[in-house]
């Protein structure tokens, strides 16, 4: 039995071309859904990092206490001030990120 393949060669190429066109069309159709899924994954990863810095929502408190002992004298119209003991300076700082939901970076004004 002999099979004639001369007429089948063009038909096979056409079938492959149609199959490739269907696959490309399907990929173009679901492109928006793939993009949205990737963006969701990136946002989820960024949210897992923790609190983000936002200069508008950062409270920074610095308290400086300074203690010094001075002697002021006034003699014949001349004022004089002298330090009698070494200065003592105590500095404490506190930084806090607050009000994250209303920051400009999170999409809400």
ZIPE-V490064 format. One record per helix or strand. SS is the DSSP state (hx for helix, st for strand). FROM is the first residue (numbers start at 1). TO is the last residue. If there is no record, write none. Layout:
BEGIN
ss = (SS;SS)
from = (FROM;FROM)
to = (TO;TO)
END
This chain:
BEGIN
ss = (hx;hx;hx;st;st;st;st;hx;hx)
from = (8;31;55;58;70;78;88;100;104)
to = (29;49;57;67;75;83;97;102;106)
END
